[in-house]
Amino acid sequence: MNCVFQRMIANTVRTMRYCRSVPFSPDASLVNKNHQDVRNYVRQFNVIDNQRILSQMSHRLEPRRT
């Protein structure tokens, strides 16, 4: 196996173990949303079908780790 792939799998397993060890508690703000607020929020979604733009936006949100 590729070392990079092994690290990726190990990180995924660590994340899953951590998430399973912490009880789920949804934000109170999510519980209080009404139907119209959710509908308006979803209508503002845009489809990004350009891979380059999608990658650029992704890297802005989560820069690569060095």
C-alpha positions in Angstrom: 0.0 0.0 0.0 1.0 3.6 -0.6 2.2 5.4 2.6 0.0 8.4 1.8 -3.0 6.1 1.4 -2.2 4.4 4.7 -2.0 7.8 6.5 -5.3 8.8 5.0 -7.0 5.6 6.2 -5.4 6.0 9.7 -6.6 9.6 10.0 -10.1 8.5 8.9 -10.2 5.7 11.5 -8.9 8.1 14.2 -11.6 10.6 13.3 -14.3 8.0 13.3 -13.2 6.6 16.7 -13.2 10.1 18.1 -16.6 10.9 16.7 -18.1 7.7 18.1 -16.6 8.4 21.5 -18.3 11.8 21.9 -22.1 11.9 22.4 -24.0 13.6 19.6 -25.6 16.9 20.7 -27.2 19.0 17.9 -27.0 22.7 18.2 -30.0 24.4 19.8 -30.0 26.8 16.8 -30.7 23.9 14.4 -33.7 22.7 16.5 -35.3 26.2 16.3 -35.3 26.5 12.5 -38.7 26.9 10.9 -39.6 25.4 7.5 -39.5 28.7 5.6 -36.0 29.5 6.9 -34.7 26.1 5.8 -36.4 26.5 2.4 -34.9 29.9 1.8 -31.5 28.7 2.8 -31.6 25.7 0.4 -32.8 27.9 -2.5 -29.6 29.9 -2.2 -27.4 26.8 -2.9 -25.4 26.9 -6.2 -24.0 24.0 -8.1 -20.3 24.3 -8.9 -19.5 22.1 -11.9 -16.1 23.6 -12.6 -13.4 21.4 -10.9 -10.8 24.1 -10.8 -13.1 26.6 -9.1 -14.4 23.9 -6.7 -10.8 23.1 -5.7 -9.9 26.7 -5.2 -12.9 27.3 -3.0 -12.1 24.1 -1.0 -8.5 25.2 -0.4 -9.6 28.6 0.8 -11.8 26.9 3.4 -9.4 24.2 4.3 -5.8 25.1 3.4 -3.5 22.1 2.8 -1.5 20.9 5.8 2.2 21.1 5.5 
